[in-house]
Amino acid sequence: MPHLYICHQCRTRAPKRWDRREGAEADQQQHRDDAHGGHVPIGGDGIETVHADSRGDGLLPRHTFFAVLFLLALVLANCWRG
């Protein structure tokens, strides 16, 4: 599962997801250096694992969304068949 750096104090997240944790840790250190003078943010930060197919908003993965849309189209087509 991909890893993503999130800074809770700044209410921001890294623009890129990394397959390896080391990439997200590099984002974490870069943000700490740039925004917090190398210190750990008081509001906290961390690296989270995220779903690979997530659209980013946590609603539905892309493939699931299209599967639900397809099933809905089948149901509606069956209703109009009369």
N, C-alpha and C positions, 0 to 999 in steps of 0.2 A: 504494500500500500504506500502511496506517496506521502511525503512529509512536507509540512508547511509551517513557516515561522509566523507567529502572531505576537504583536506587542499590545498588551491590554491597556497600558497607560496611554499610548498614542492612538489607540483604537485603529490600528492598521495591521495589514498582513502583507507578507512578501508577494510579489507578483507571480512568482514561479513556484511550482510544486516540484519536489525532488524525489527521485526514486530511492536515493540513499539519504540517510539521516545527516551525513556529513555536509551535504549541500545546504540543507536547512540550517545547520549549525553555523556555516559560513555566513549565511544571510543574517542570522542572529547576531553574530559578532560585528558584522559590518554596520548593522542598525544601531547596536549599542555604541560603537565608536562614533558614528555620525550624529546620532540624535541625543545620546546620553553621556557623552564624554568617556565612553568605555565602561561605564558603570551599569549595574543591573537596574532596570527601571523600578521605581517604587511601586507602581501599579502592577508590576509583574509582566512576564513574557514567557513564551514557551514554544515548543515544537509539537505540533499535533499531527497525527496520522489522519489522512482524509481519504475518502472513497475515490478510486481512480476515475470512475465514469460520472462523477458528480458534476452537475451544471454549475456548481459554485454557490448556489443559494440553499442547498440542503433539501430541496423539494423532492425531486425525483431524478434518478439517473436517466441519461438520454435514452438508452435502449428501452427502459421500462416505460417512459413517456410515450414512445411510438407504439409500443405493444398495447398500451391502454387505449390510445387513440384508434388503433386498428380495430380492437374489439368493440369499441363504441360505434365505429362506422358499421361493423357487421350487425350489431343489434339494431341500429337505426334503419339499415337497409331491410332487415327482416320485418320491421314494423310497417314499412310502407308497402310491403309486398301484397298485402291484403287478400 
